[in-house]
Amino acid sequence: MKKIVSTIGCIVFLFVCSLAGKAQEKETIVLIDTDMGKIKVKLYNETPLHRDNFIKLVNVRQYDGLLFHRVIKQFMVQAGDVTSKDAPADRKLGDGDLEYTIPAEIVYPEYFHKRGQLCAARTGDDMNPEKASSATQFYIVTGKHFTERELDKMEQERQIKLTAEQRQAYMIDGGVPHLDGAYTVFGEVIHGLKIVDKIQFVPTDENDRPLQNVKIKSMKIVRK
């Protein structure tokens, strides 16, 4: 009997230690310094492939000098086209990438497209049914506010059920719920949403490229 109790005690102890270790696992913080201001994002540990890829790209300074090449008011701001650095004003951007993709890590409904979420861009379902993410391109959600009636209608049309947390976030903070479950959400803005708003309201051309370049001056990891 004592051995059984002792064994159970050891199992419980190891389980508690495992939970404590996960709780202590810090999230990586990245500072995105743009020519319109600074944005801080944290990367989720629940999406390790995207987290580690982003960290790698930041460390090799892949993003330094790239543009926010696609900006849509009340939707999102997008960057990471590797051809956008020093791109002429008349060049259509959006296709530049590295020669690999990242397997989807869609942690839904825990992470969804509320305002301020950091998400991976990708090609469409017709070419990419696995929903694999771009190596470099990402977007930050701005979105719009939804009424309760609009969310009810969306649930009926899409035959989905939003969680209470989703409904509250989309009504109070805003977002783009129609992208939920289709793109990997791998982080969130923790400081600088006002800068994201400044970017989303810049004038753009017919291809959603800002008329005046909005540049990422640098990115760096500021805390792990």
C-alpha positions as CSV (number, residue, x, y, z in Angstrom):
1,M,0.0,0.0,0.0
2,K,2.8,2.4,0.9
3,K,4.5,1.7,-2.5
4,I,1.3,2.5,-4.3
5,V,0.8,5.7,-2.5
6,S,4.5,6.6,-3.0
7,T,4.2,5.9,-6.8
8,I,1.0,8.0,-7.1
9,G,2.8,10.8,-5.2
10,C,5.7,10.7,-7.6
11,I,3.4,10.9,-10.6
12,V,1.5,13.8,-9.2
13,F,4.8,15.6,-8.4
14,L,6.1,15.1,-11.9
15,F,2.8,16.3,-13.4
16,V,2.9,19.5,-11.2
17,C,6.5,20.1,-12.2
18,S,5.6,19.7,-15.9
19,L,2.8,22.3,-15.5
20,A,5.1,24.7,-13.7
21,G,7.7,24.3,-16.4
22,K,5.2,25.3,-19.1
23,A,3.9,28.2,-17.0
24,Q,7.5,29.5,-16.7
25,E,8.2,29.2,-20.4
26,K,8.5,32.8,-21.5
27,E,7.2,34.1,-24.7
28,T,9.6,35.8,-27.1
29,I,9.1,39.6,-27.6
30,V,10.0,41.2,-30.9
31,L,10.4,45.0,-31.4
32,I,9.3,46.1,-34.9
33,D,10.8,49.6,-35.5
34,T,9.0,51.3,-38.4
35,D,9.4,54.8,-39.7
36,M,5.9,55.5,-38.2
37,G,6.8,54.3,-34.8
38,K,7.5,51.1,-32.7
39,I,5.4,48.0,-32.4
40,K,6.1,45.2,-29.9
41,V,4.7,41.7,-30.5
42,K,4.9,38.5,-28.5
43,L,5.2,35.2,-30.2
44,Y,3.1,32.3,-29.1
45,N,4.8,29.1,-27.8
46,E,1.8,27.1,-29.1
47,T,2.9,27.7,-32.7
48,P,6.6,26.7,-32.4
49,L,7.3,26.4,-36.1
50,H,6.1,29.9,-36.9
51,R,7.8,31.3,-33.7
52,D,11.2,29.8,-34.5
53,N,11.0,30.8,-38.2
54,F,10.2,34.4,-37.2
55,I,13.0,34.5,-34.7
56,K,15.4,33.1,-37.3
57,L,14.4,35.8,-39.8
58,V,14.7,38.6,-37.2
59,N,18.1,37.4,-36.2
60,V,19.5,37.4,-39.7
61,R,17.8,40.9,-40.3
62,Q,15.6,39.6,-43.1
63,Y,13.0,42.2,-42.4
64,D,15.2,45.2,-42.1
65,G,14.3,47.7,-44.9
66,L,11.2,45.9,-46.1
67,L,7.9,47.7,-46.6
68,F,4.3,47.3,-45.4
69,H,3.3,46.6,-49.0
70,R,-0.4,45.9,-48.5
71,V,-2.6,48.0,-46.3
72,I,-6.4,47.8,-46.1
73,K,-8.3,50.0,-43.7
74,Q,-10.4,48.1,-41.2
75,F,-8.8,44.8,-42.2
76,M,-5.1,44.5,-41.8
77,V,-1.5,45.7,-42.6
78,Q,0.8,43.3,-44.3
79,A,4.6,43.1,-44.7
80,G,7.4,40.7,-45.5
81,D,7.6,40.7,-49.3
82,V,11.4,40.2,-49.7
83,T,11.4,42.2,-53.0
84,S,9.9,45.3,-51.4
85,K,13.2,46.8,-50.1
86,D,14.0,49.8,-52.3
87,A,11.1,48.8,-54.7
88,P,10.1,51.5,-57.2
89,A,6.9,53.3,-56.5
90,D,5.1,51.7,-59.5
91,R,6.0,48.1,-58.7
92,K,3.2,45.8,-57.7
93,L,4.3,43.9,-54.6
94,G,3.1,40.9,-52.8
95,D,4.7,37.9,-54.5
96,G,8.1,38.1,-52.9
97,D,9.0,35.2,-50.6
98,L,11.6,32.7,-49.7
99,E,11.6,29.3,-51.3
100,Y,9.8,27.4,-48.5
101,T,6.6,27.3,-46.6
102,I,5.7,26.6,-42.9
103,P,3.1,23.9,-42.1
104,A,-0.1,25.4,-40.7
105,E,-0.3,25.7,-36.9
106,I,-3.9,26.8,-36.5
107,V,-4.7,26.8,-32.8
108,Y,-8.4,27.6,-33.0
109,P,-10.5,28.8,-31.3
110,E,-7.9,29.7,-28.7
111,Y,-6.3,32.1,-31.1
112,F,-8.5,34.0,-33.5
113,H,-8.5,37.1,-35.7
114,K,-9.2,39.8,-33.1
115,R,-7.6,43.2,-33.4
116,G,-3.8,43.2,-32.9
117,Q,-3.2,39.5,-33.8
118,L,0.0,38.7,-35.7
119,C,-0.8,36.2,-38.4
120,A,1.0,34.4,-41.3
121,A,0.0,35.2,-44.8
122,R,-0.3,32.4,-47.4
123,T,-1.5,31.6,-50.9
124,G,-5.1,30.7,-51.5
125,D,-6.8,27.3,-50.8
126,D,-6.9,26.5,-54.6
127,M,-3.1,26.4,-54.7
128,N,-2.6,25.6,-51.0
129,P,-5.2,23.3,-49.5
130,E,-2.9,22.5,-46.6
131,K,-3.0,26.2,-45.6
132,A,0.8,26.3,-45.3
133,S,2.1,29.7,-44.4
134,S,4.5,32.1,-46.3
135,A,8.1,31.9,-45.0
136,T,8.3,35.7,-44.6
137,Q,5.0,37.5,-45.1
138,F,2.8,38.4,-42.1
139,Y,-0.1,40.6,-41.3
140,I,-1.4,42.4,-38.2
141,V,-5.2,42.5,-37.8
142,T,-7.0,45.8,-37.5
143,G,-10.5,44.8,-38.5
144,K,-13.8,46.4,-37.7
145,H,-16.3,46.3,-34.9
146,F,-19.3,43.9,-35.3
147,T,-22.8,44.1,-33.8
148,E,-24.4,41.1,-32.1
149,R,-26.8,40.8,-35.0
150,E,-23.9,40.8,-37.5
151,L,-22.2,38.0,-35.6
152,D,-25.5,36.0,-35.4
153,K,-25.9,36.3,-39.1
154,M,-22.3,35.2,-39.7
155,E,-22.8,32.1,-37.5
156,Q,-25.9,31.2,-39.5
157,E,-24.3,31.8,-42.9
158,R,-21.1,30.0,-42.1
159,Q,-22.7,27.4,-39.9
160,I,-20.2,28.1,-37.1
161,K,-20.5,28.8,-33.4
162,L,-18.4,31.6,-32.0
163,T,-17.2,31.4,-28.4
164,A,-18.2,34.0,-25.9
165,E,-14.6,35.3,-25.9
166,Q,-14.7,35.7,-29.7
167,R,-18.1,37.5,-29.7
168,Q,-16.9,39.9,-27.0
169,A,-13.6,40.6,-28.7
170,Y,-15.3,41.2,-32.1
171,M,-17.9,43.6,-30.6
172,I,-15.6,45.5,-28.3
173,D,-12.1,45.4,-29.9
174,G,-12.9,44.4,-33.5
175,G,-11.3,42.0,-35.9
176,V,-11.8,39.9,-39.0
177,P,-13.8,36.8,-38.0
178,H,-14.2,35.4,-41.5
179,L,-10.5,34.5,-41.5
180,D,-10.8,32.3,-38.3
181,G,-9.5,28.8,-38.7
182,A,-8.0,29.5,-42.1
183,Y,-4.7,31.2,-41.3
184,T,-2.1,30.6,-38.6
185,V,-2.2,33.2,-35.7
186,F,1.2,33.1,-34.1
187,G,1.4,36.2,-31.9
188,E,-0.1,39.5,-30.9
189,V,0.7,43.1,-30.5
190,I,1.4,44.0,-26.9
191,H,2.4,47.6,-27.5
192,G,2.0,50.0,-30.4
193,L,-1.5,49.4,-31.7
194,K,-1.7,53.2,-32.2
195,I,1.2,52.8,-34.7
196,V,-0.7,49.9,-36.4
197,D,-3.7,52.3,-36.8
198,K,-1.5,55.0,-38.2
199,I,-0.3,52.6,-40.8
200,Q,-3.8,51.2,-41.7
201,F,-5.1,54.7,-42.5
202,V,-2.3,55.8,-44.9
203,P,-3.5,56.5,-48.5
204,T,-3.0,53.6,-50.9
205,D,-3.1,52.9,-54.6
206,E,-5.4,50.4,-56.4
207,N,-3.2,47.5,-55.3
208,D,-3.4,48.5,-51.7
209,R,0.2,49.6,-51.6
210,P,0.8,52.8,-49.6
211,L,1.5,55.8,-51.7
212,Q,4.3,56.8,-49.3
213,N,6.5,53.9,-48.3
214,V,6.0,52.6,-44.7
215,K,9.2,50.9,-43.9
216,I,10.4,48.4,-41.3
217,K,13.6,50.1,-40.2
218,S,14.6,47.1,-38.1
219,M,13.4,44.2,-36.0
220,K,15.1,42.8,-32.9
221,I,14.3,40.3,-30.1
222,V,14.1,42.3,-26.8
223,R,13.2,39.5,-24.4
224,K,12.7,35.8,-24.3
